Amino acid sequence: MKATKISDKFTFDSFRVEHGESATPMFIVTERGGLRMITAGMEVNPQPGDKIIALVDREPEVA
């Protein structure tokens, strides 16, 4: 599970590129501290300042 802050420079599209389609967004924590659960079929549109809480594939360990 990973929390990622969305900004003007690191958008939700950037998140998708970095983590791929296997990442599963679960929640959005709004900039004001609200919590929104993401459900199947829901349009996900986090704004700068929001955080995405998502299940992501484990990052490979560097030897």
N, CA, C and O of each residue as an XYZ file, in Angstrom:
252
protein
N       0.854     -1.160      0.000
C       0.000      0.000      0.000
C       0.902      1.226      0.000
O       1.944      1.254      0.654
N       0.477      2.235     -0.747
C       1.312      3.427     -0.890
C       0.428      4.671     -0.908
O      -0.644      4.676     -1.512
N       0.889      5.722     -0.239
C       0.223      7.027     -0.275
C       1.025      7.936     -1.190
O       2.239      8.063     -1.029
N       0.366      8.563     -2.139
C       1.031      9.428     -3.107
C       0.305     10.757     -3.173
O      -0.900     10.806     -3.421
N       1.047     11.843     -2.948
C       0.448     13.180     -3.019
C       0.377     13.633     -4.476
O       1.346     13.528     -5.228
N      -0.777     14.130     -4.844
C      -0.995     14.648     -6.191
C      -0.674     16.138     -6.187
O      -1.014     16.853     -5.244
N      -0.017     16.597     -7.249
C       0.328     18.017     -7.354
C       0.135     18.459     -8.803
O      -0.262     17.671     -9.661
N       0.422     19.728     -9.056
C       0.354     20.215    -10.438
C       1.372     19.503    -11.313
O       1.134     19.294    -12.503
N       2.510     19.130    -10.727
C       3.572     18.469    -11.495
C       3.428     16.951    -11.514
O       3.828     16.310    -12.486
N       2.864     16.363    -10.461
C       2.665     14.912    -10.402
C       1.165     14.653    -10.305
O       0.590     14.604     -9.217
N       0.549     14.489    -11.473
C      -0.901     14.336    -11.574
C      -1.294     12.862    -11.420
O      -0.438     11.988    -11.284
N      -2.594     12.610    -11.445
C      -3.074     11.234    -11.397
C      -2.608     10.473    -12.630
O      -2.331      9.277    -12.546
N      -2.516     11.147    -13.777
C      -1.966     10.499    -14.979
C      -0.515     10.092    -14.747
O      -0.103      9.012    -15.171
N       0.264     10.939    -14.081
C       1.659     10.610    -13.747
C       1.707      9.375    -12.858
O       2.555      8.502    -13.043
N       0.793      9.305    -11.891
C       0.701      8.147    -10.999
C       0.466      6.885    -11.814
O       1.119      5.866    -11.587
N      -0.474      6.948    -12.774
C      -0.789      5.779    -13.602
C       0.416      5.348    -14.440
O       0.674      4.154    -14.588
N       1.146      6.308    -14.981
C       2.335      5.977    -15.778
C       3.386      5.310    -14.894
O       3.990      4.315    -15.293
N       3.609      5.853    -13.696
C       4.644      5.321    -12.800
C       4.290      3.937    -12.266
O       5.164      3.076    -12.159
N       3.026      3.713    -11.932
C       2.644      2.460    -11.276
C       1.902      1.480    -12.176
O       1.716      0.323    -11.801
N       1.478      1.920    -13.348
C       0.817      1.030    -14.295
C      -0.621      0.714    -13.919
O      -1.131      1.168    -12.895
N      -1.250     -0.064    -14.760
C      -2.654     -0.415    -14.577
C      -2.871     -1.390    -13.423
O      -4.002     -1.574    -12.974
N      -1.798     -2.017    -12.941
C      -1.958     -2.955    -11.831
C      -2.165     -2.248    -10.490
O      -2.581     -2.878     -9.517
N      -1.878     -0.943    -10.432
C      -2.116     -0.180     -9.197
C      -3.628     -0.045     -8.995
O      -4.370      0.236     -9.936
N      -4.066     -0.249     -7.754
C      -5.489     -0.170     -7.434
C      -5.729      0.947     -6.425
O      -5.496      0.764     -5.230
N      -6.197      2.113     -6.903
C      -6.518      3.192     -5.969
C      -7.660      2.766     -5.049
O      -8.673      2.247     -5.516
N      -7.500      2.984     -3.748
C      -8.502      2.576     -2.765
C      -9.216      3.777     -2.139
O     -10.428      3.750     -1.926
N      -8.443      4.831     -1.847
C      -8.998      6.007     -1.166
C      -8.358      7.279     -1.715
O      -7.255      7.257     -2.262
N      -9.075      8.379     -1.554
C      -8.520      9.714     -1.761
C      -8.644     10.440     -0.429
O      -9.726     10.516      0.154
N      -7.526     10.971      0.042
C      -7.534     11.834      1.222
C      -7.425     13.249      0.669
O      -6.412     13.621      0.078
N      -8.480     14.032      0.869
C      -8.492     15.373      0.302
C      -7.547     16.292      1.062
O      -7.140     16.009      2.189
N      -7.218     17.385      0.421
C      -6.317     18.364      1.031
C      -6.873     18.868      2.363
O      -6.111     19.252      3.250
N      -8.183     18.867      2.500
C      -8.829     19.349      3.735
C      -9.004     18.234      4.767
O      -9.568     18.466      5.837
N      -8.519     17.009      4.451
C      -8.567     15.920      5.415
C      -9.746     14.981      5.267
O      -9.896     14.058      6.067
N     -10.588     15.193      4.262
C     -11.703     14.283      4.023
C     -11.214     12.963      3.430
O     -10.152     12.906      2.811
N     -11.989     11.918      3.622
C     -11.630     10.598      3.097
C     -12.736     10.126      2.172
O     -13.899     10.053      2.568
N     -12.367      9.804      0.931
C     -13.327      9.266     -0.037
C     -12.875      7.875     -0.463
O     -11.732      7.687     -0.879
N     -13.771      6.909     -0.356
C     -13.469      5.558     -0.804
C     -13.721      5.491     -2.310
O     -14.714      6.021     -2.808
N     -12.818      4.839     -3.022
C     -12.964      4.675     -4.467
C     -13.614      3.321     -4.719
O     -13.141      2.292     -4.236
N     -14.698      3.335     -5.477
C     -15.424      2.103     -5.783
C     -15.293      1.778     -7.266
O     -14.914      2.632     -8.067
N     -15.608      0.538     -7.624
C     -15.524      0.077     -9.012
C     -16.379      0.973     -9.904
O     -17.522      1.289     -9.570
N     -15.826      1.371    -11.019
C     -16.545      2.189    -11.976
C     -16.584      3.670    -11.653
O     -17.097      4.469    -12.436
N     -16.045      4.037    -10.507
C     -16.037      5.445    -10.094
C     -14.966      6.201    -10.871
O     -13.855      5.703    -11.054
N     -15.303      7.400    -11.327
C     -14.306      8.242    -11.979
C     -13.396      8.821    -10.903
O     -13.866      9.458     -9.960
N     -12.101      8.598    -11.046
C     -11.125      9.070    -10.064
C     -10.493     10.344    -10.612
O      -9.865     10.331    -11.671
N     -10.664     11.437     -9.885
C     -10.155     12.728    -10.339
C      -9.591     13.517     -9.166
O     -10.137     14.559     -8.803
N      -8.491     13.029     -8.561
C      -7.912     13.759     -7.434
C      -7.340     15.100     -7.881
O      -6.869     15.254     -9.008
N      -7.393     16.050     -6.978
C      -6.913     17.403     -7.239
C      -5.552     17.612     -6.576
O      -5.202     16.888     -5.644
N      -4.778     18.602     -7.053
C      -3.511     18.910     -6.384
C      -3.732     19.118     -4.888
O      -4.649     19.828     -4.474
N      -2.878     18.487     -4.087
C      -2.988     18.545     -2.632
C      -3.638     17.300     -2.051
O      -3.458     17.005     -0.869
N      -4.401     16.557     -2.873
C      -5.002     15.305     -2.424
C      -3.954     14.202     -2.403
O      -2.921     14.301     -3.065
N      -4.230     13.150     -1.638
C      -3.363     11.965     -1.628
C      -4.169     10.766     -2.095
O      -5.333     10.599     -1.729
N      -3.531      9.934     -2.907
C      -4.110      8.666     -3.344
C      -3.525      7.574     -2.462
O      -2.305      7.481     -2.318
N      -4.371      6.755     -1.877
C      -3.931      5.568     -1.150
C      -4.243      4.397     -2.072
O      -5.401      4.175     -2.426
N      -3.219      3.649     -2.459
C      -3.408      2.607     -3.462
C      -2.599      1.362     -3.148
O      -1.553      1.420     -2.501
N      -3.112      0.229     -3.625
C      -2.329     -1.001     -3.626
C      -1.473     -0.960     -4.877
O      -1.990     -0.797     -5.982
N      -0.174     -1.106     -4.711
C       0.742     -1.084     -5.857
C       1.635     -2.318     -5.781
O       1.854     -2.899     -4.718
N       2.142     -2.693     -6.961
C       3.095     -3.797     -6.982
C       4.325     -3.407     -6.191
O       4.736     -2.247     -6.155
N       4.887     -4.400     -5.570
C       6.106     -4.169     -4.777
C       7.228     -3.712     -5.696
O       7.439     -4.273     -6.771
N       7.939     -2.691     -5.255
C       9.058     -2.187     -6.035
C      10.218     -3.163     -5.943
O      10.512     -3.679     -4.864
N      10.883     -3.422     -7.068
C      12.018     -4.358     -7.016
C      13.118     -3.849     -6.098
O      13.407     -2.653     -6.057
N      13.718     -4.761     -5.371
C      14.811     -4.395     -4.469
C      16.081     -4.178     -5.285
O      16.364     -4.923     -6.223
N      16.837     -3.158     -4.920
C      18.091     -2.863     -5.593
C      19.209     -3.593     -4.870
O      19.358     -3.485     -3.653
N      19.992     -4.336     -5.640
C      21.081     -5.121     -5.021
C      22.292     -4.266     -4.768
O      23.298     -4.756     -4.255
